Amino acid sequence: MSSAAMKADERKVLKKVFWRSLTLECSFNYEKMQALGFAYSMIPVINQFYKSEEERAAALTRHMALFNTTPHVSPFIMGIAASMEKQNAETGDVDPASINAIKVGLMGPMAGIGDSFFWGTFRVIAAGIAVQLAQQGSVMAPLVFLLLFNIPHFLVRYFGTFWGYSLGTKLLENVYESGMMTRISKMATMVGLMVVGAMTVSMINFSTPFVVNFGGAEVGLQGILDQILPGALPLGLTLFCYKQLQKGRKVNALLIGILIFGILGKYLGIL
């Protein structure tokens, strides 16, 4: 079924699913994670296609099963689930358990793509551009960040809802069989890592004026480090913070520690 061939009432219902998907993590919990938000998003679909209270209750109950993926791509899965619910309501030839099986099967792969694109690519690029503008004193920096991140975010959410509903499970079968899903995820991850690496050098201002006596002459330590590995200090600070986060250190504690270190380093003349 193409998007153009959808009935007006179906499009109306899917628009409701799209808007409700924005609340996916409003009730996040460690027992069912995003399940309540997913079930809430599916209520318009359930009310549209099921007529009896018993059928609606059963459908709502099955969507309370554990669910967790990148929020931005969740409407695509909701669209597929909506398509399966419609088919089940009209023909009864869909095993209700298969609806949750599809959801569970898609959580991981879609999260891999969503995390790579949105958290690892779009957010990093948007933040990088906005930080550069902020450093130049532009008051438009926050707005630029929000626009650069949320325009693709909302487009993927909106069209993903309709694509999932229109294409059902056929697209997924083709994508997985061709191996395209793995290639897309890998490419997005590579782009995100390259951007993070570039940001480490260009946006972390960490250098030292410390002078060392080398062969009877005073040589700037920063110059030596730059000859060995340009950006060594920013990289070292980044890796240190990363290791501390891996050990479970709190972000606020790290920020305060870096602030104190910067003040002391400047006072002692080593930064």
N, C-alpha and C positions, 0 to 999 in steps of 0.2 A: 504494500500500500504506500503510495507516494504521499508526501505532505500535502500536495494540492488536492489529492483525492479524499482527504479526511473530511468527515462530516463536520458541520459547524459546531455541534455539541461536543464532539471529540476534541476539537481544537480548544474549545472553551475550558473543558476539563483539564487538558494538558497545560494550559496557561496557569491554572490554579496550582497544579503540581509544581510548575516552575517556581512560582512565588513562594509556595510553602517549603520548597527545598532550601530556601535561604535560612530556614529555622532548624536545619538538620542537627546542629550541635548545641542548640539552646538548652537541651535537656540531656547532654552527654553524661553518661555514668559508666563506671567500671564494670558493671554487670552485663549490660546489653549494649553499651557504647552508644551508637547513633540510632538504635532500633526505634526508640520512641519518635524521634524526628522523622524517620523513614515512614513509620506507620501513619503519622500525622499528614505527611505529604501525600500518602496514598488514599486518604479518606475520600476526596472527590471522585477518584476512579472507582472505589468500592461502592460508593452511593449511586454512581451513575449506572453501573453494569449489573449490580446484584439487587434484586427486588425484595427478598425476604430478610428479616432481621437475623435469622440463623446464618444465612450465607454471608451477610455482612460481618457478623461477629466472628465467623470462622476466618474470613479473609483478613480482618484486622488483627486477629490473634496470630496468624502465621507471619505477619509482617512485624511482629514484636520480637522475632528471633534476632539474635546478635547480628549486628551489621556495623561495619567500619571501613570507610574508604576516604579518599581525598574528597572533601565536600564539593569542589568545583565540578567533578565529573559524575557525581552521584545522580543527577537528573537523567543521564543516559541509562543508568541501571533502572531507575524508576520508570522510564519510558518502556523498557523491555518488560519489566514486571507488569506494567499497565496493559501492555499488549497481550501478555499471557493471561491476565485476569479477565480481560474481555473475551478471549477465546474460551476460557473455562466457563464463564457465565453463559455464553451463547450456545456452546456445543457440549460442554461437560466432558470433553475428551482430553483434558489436560490434568495430569496428576498434580494436585496442589503441592505435594512435596517437591516437585520439580521446580516450582517457582522459587522456593528458597534455595534449592540447589544451584540454580542459575545465579542468584544473588551472591551466594557464598563463593561460587567459582569466579565471579567477576571482581569481587572486592580487592583481591591482591593485585591482579594485573592492571586494573584501572587505577589503583592507588599508586602503582609504580609509575605509570604514565603521568597521572595527575601531580604527584610529588615532583617528578622530574621537570615538568613544564611549569607548574605554578610556583612551587616553593623553591625549586632549584634554578629556574630560568627567568620567568616573568618577574617574580618578586625581586630577584637579585638585580636584574637589569634595571627595573623601575627604581629600585632603591639607589643604585649607582648613579643614575642620571639625576635623581632628585637630590642626592647628597652633593653632587657637583654644583648644582644650582644653589643649594643652601650655602655652600662654602663661598659662593660669589655674592651672597646676600640677597638672593631672589626670594621674594615672599610667595612666589608661585610653586616653590619646591614641593610642599605637601600636596597641592592639587595635581601637579604633574605625576607624582607617585601614584596617587589614587586613580587617575585616569589611565595611566600606562598599565597598571595591574588589573583594574576592574573592567576595562573595555573588553579585553579577550576573555576575562572571567565570565562576564555576563553573556557574551556571545556563545561561549561553549556551554554554559548552563541552559540557555534558552533553546538553541538549536539541538543540543544534546537530548533534551526531553523529547522533541519531535522525531529526531533520528532514531532514538531507541525504540520509540513506539512504532514507527513506520517500518523499520528494518527487522525488528524482532531479533531472533537468534541467527538469522541467515548470515548477516554481516560478520558476526563473531566467529562462526564456523569458518568462513573464508579467510578472515584475518589470521586466526590461529593456525590454520592449515598451511597458509603461505609463509608463516613466520614473520609477517609484517609487524605484529605487535612487539616482538622482541627487538626488532631493528629500530622502531620508533622510540621505544623506551631507552635504548642504548644511546641513540643519537642525542636525545634530549638531555640525558645525564652528562654526556661529554660536553655539550654546550654550557650547561650549568656549571660544571667544574672549571672550565676555562674562564668563565666570567668571574667566578669566586677567586681564582688565582690572580687574575688581573686586578681585582679590587684590593687584594692583599697588599700589592705593591703601590698602587696609585692612591689609596684612600687611608692607609694607616701611616700617619706621620710620626715616625719613630727613628731618631738619629741621635748621634752623640758627638759633642765637640771635644771629647777627651783626647788628649795628646800624649803620645808615647815616645820615649827616647829610643830611636832605632839607628844603630850605627853612628852614634854621636850626633845625630840630627833629630829634631823633633818632627814627628809625623802624625798627622791626624788619624786617629783610629777609624773613623768613618771612611776615609779614603782607602784604607787597607781592606776593610770589609767589602767595600764596593768593588774592588778589584777581584776579590776572591769570589763573592757572590752578591751581585746587586740586590738590594732589598732583603738582606740577611736578617736584619733586626726586625722589620715588620713580620717576616715569615716566622722568626723565632717566637715573637710575641703571640702570633696567631696560633701556632702549634702548642704553645704553653697553655693558652686559654682552652684550646680544644681538648687537650689531655685532662685539664682540670674538670671540664664538663663531663668527660667520660667517667671520671672518678666520682661523679655525683655532686660536685661543688655547685653551690647556688650562683645563679647569674648575678644577682645583686651583690653578693660577696666579692665576686670577681671584679665587677665594676668599681666598687669601693677600693679594692686592693690596687687596681691599676691607677686610680685617681691619686691614692696616697703615694704610690711608687713614682708617679710623674712629678708630684710636688716635691718629694724628697730628692729625686734625681736632678731636678732643676736647681734646687737649693744647693746641692753638693757640687753642681757643675758637671755632672756626667751625662746630662740629657739636654 
